[in-house]
Amino acid sequence: MFSTKKIIEIKDLSKVYPDGFHALKSVNLDIHKGEIFALLGPNGAGKTTLINMICGIVNIHQGKIKIDDHDVINDFRITRKMVGLVPQELTSETFETVLGTVSFSRGLFGKKKNDQYITKILKSLSLWDKRDSSILKLSGGMKRRVLIAKALAHEPKIIFLDEPTAGVDVELRQDMWEVVKQLRSDGVTIILTTHYIEEAQQIADRIGIIDHGELILVKEKENLMRELGKKHIKIILEEPLNEVPEELKSFGLAMDENNSSIVFSYDSSDKNGISSLLQTMSICGIRFSDIETKESSLEEIFVDLVKRKSD
């Protein structure tokens, strides 16, 4: 379990570009030490802008950001050393070797040479065998691993992963998430954005959803799934129905194209819905042969929330 200590504090953060575009609108967010925080949102929602402002890459228009009680503007030299950023774009020194560019990144932050630590990073990311290879010759997935190694080179307290598994095959993705879990066990705080929402569901402690520059929700993952998730029950009928009886219409049932099963969707917090439905079906003389259950995924909850906000 992550700490309750705040390592990042964001207060009333806004960003307006010269053309009048509001990239962020009064964002308030606390990140706890040692947690894995997943920031989800559609393309252009403000995820990358928020990360870049925390890292000091994009100027703050309004509001304040503190990292471990240090202001990111007034104490820039201190806060910049605390964070490592894995950007979305695959930009790197293409003619450098893997070992050379990772070692150089460590030196940029004034860290003393530590061959043992650099070796550990490269091995954990399966880059050791590629240490003398030119980055130019690496695959997209391997280049992304190099970006992660560079971000870790100066031993930051916080790692930002902006779409870290984009363009990476399944096996490499799994390896990366093992590295993320190890970092968390070492006390590193991890903030990630990802299009693979099922991965966020598996790995994150808390979820934040941002849309059109507004942070519309922040919850612990388990609470989010319980409070906003829906359960779906598919009831296989013994005999097809021509139509839903009047007595059952209040349950909002859906029928399949063969009229041989009905689907009942209800909030996870609703304990009485299914029993009431089955009782009403019994009164109507509707018999069934089987029941199948399914719960909402984080992706379904995310899509529903964004859609509701747009409406």
PyMOL commands that set and color helices and strands:
alter all, ss='L'
color gray80, all
select helices_A, chain A and resi 47-54+76-82+98-108+115-124+128-130+135-137+140-152+170-185+197-203+221-228+246-251+273-283+298-310
alter helices_A, ss='H'
color red, helices_A
select strands_A, chain A and resi 6-16+22-32+36-40+62-67+70-71+83-86+158-162+189-193+206-211+214-220+230-237+254-255+261-267+288-295
alter strands_A, ss='S'
color yellow, strands_A
deselect
rebuild
show_as cartoon
